[in-house]
Amino acid sequence: MIRPARPQDAADERSIERAAGARFADIGMLFVAEHEPMSAEELVKYAREGRSWVATDSDDRAVGYVIADVAAGCAHIEQVTVHPDHQGEGLGRALISEVERWAAEEGLAAVTLTTFADVSWNRPLYEHLGYTVLDDYELSPELRQIRDAETSRGLDPSTRVCMRKRLSGT
């Protein structure tokens, strides 16, 4: 089930991020695996602003989450993560679909995201869902700022791509 995130989900969201991040150690991306999740305060802010959703188990406990911003007239997926115990169940796709639904309701033209180009559960999944890689000249100033902020946090820009999915009817 997908529902809007609540402030009290923040601790679970941080745990989900840590558990899911461990997969990056298995492919030699220790820096990513050791990266500290977004603060509980930031996650609570997203929940209160209605820009965060969780996938829940049968006990209504969060097992995956997505948070979104708005950048250059598009919804921007800031983070989407599913706990490893629940990966492969379609929850990531459902969370992304929820952002797409929200973006369409808000009248936004597209959904954007940044991701790793060569990680099997990143770019290929988004391409399967209809996202396309943007060339550098297609990046809005806001996407450039997002990419620059990622670089300042230590992510190698040569390993990252910006992607977009245009929404029908906008």
N, C-alpha and C positions, 0 to 999 in steps of 0.2 A: 504494500500500500504506500502511496505517496501522499504526504500531507505537508502543509506549511510547517516550517521549523518553529519551535517555541524556544524562548530563552533558556529553559531548563535542559534543552538538548545539547547545549554547547559542550559540556564535558564529554558526552558520547561522541560528538563530532570530532573533538580533539583526539580521542582514543582511536576512532576509525582512521583518521589521517596517519597517526603513528603506525598502526598495524599495516595499512596499505602501503605506506612509504617503505616498509621493510623489503618489499619486493624489489626495490631499486638496488639494494645491496647485492642481490643475486645476479644482477647484470653489470656489476662494477660501478654503479653510480652511488657510491657511499655518501657523497655530499647531499644528494637528494634524500636518501634514506634517513640521514641524521638531521634533516631540516626540521626545525620546530614548527608545529602547526600554528595557524592563526590563533591569536589570543581569544580566550573566552569572551572578553569584552567586545571584540570585533564581531565575533559570531552572534552574540546577543543583539548587536546593532543590526546586522543583516536580518535576523528574525523579526525584530520589531519594525523594520522598514518593509517587511513583506517581500524580501528578495532572497529567501532561503527556503529550501524544501528538504525533507528527509524521506528516505525509504525506511519503512519500519518492519519489524518482525511481528509475529502473532501477539506479542505482549506490548505492542506499540512502542518498542524501543528502537531508536535510530540505528540502522545498520549501514546507511549510506547517506550522503548529503550532497547538495549542490548550492552554490551561492552565485548570485549574478549582480553585475553592475550595469550601468548604461554608459556607453561610450560612442560618441559620434552618431547618435540616433539608432544605435543597435544595442540589443542586450549583449552583454559580454559575460561569458561563463568564467568566473574568477577561479573557481575550484569545483571539481566534481570527484567524489571519492566513495568507494564502496569497500566495506570491510572484506578482507580476503576470504573469510568463511562464507560470504554471500556473493562473491564474484562469479560470473557465469550464469546468473539467474535473470539477467535482463534488467537489473535495477539501475545500472548506470544509464542505459538507454532510456528507461522510464523517467529518470531524473532530468536528463537532457530534453526529453520530450516535454516535460513540465515547464522548463524554461522557455522552450519554443512556444508553448501555448500561452504563457504569461506575456511573452514579447509580442505575440500577435494581438492579444487583448489590449496591450499598451500602445498598439499602433507602430511598433518598431519595425524597421525594414528588414532586419536580419539578426542573426545571432553570430557572435564572433567568439574566438577562444585562442589561446596560445597553448602549444603542446610540444612534446619532444617528437622530432621528425622520425627517429629511428627506433622508437620503443614500440614493440609489437602491440601493446594494449593502449597506445595513444593514437598517433596519426591514422593508422589503418582503421581503427574503430570509427573515428570521426568521418573518414572518407566513406565508409560503409553507410553512415547515417546521412550522407549528402553534403558534408562540408568539403570545401575546396581550399587548397593552399593559396594564399595571397602572395603575389609578387611584391617586392619592396615598393614599387611605385603605386601599388593599390592601397597601401597602409594609410589610414587617417592619422592626423597628428596625435589623436588619443591612443591609437594602437601603438604608435611609435613610443609614446610615453610609457605605456604598459611594458613594452619590450625593453625599454631602457631601464625601467625599475627592476625587471627581472635580472637584467645584466648586473645592476648594482648590488643585487642580493647574491651574486655569484654564479648565476646560470650562464652558460656559454651560449651566446646568441647563434653561433653556427650550428648548434644542435636543436634549435627551436624553430617552429613555424607558426605563423598566424594563419588562422582558418576562418572561413565565413560560410554560413548557409543563409541564403536569401529566403525569406518567408513568402509564401504565396499570398496574394491579396493585399500586399503592401507596396 
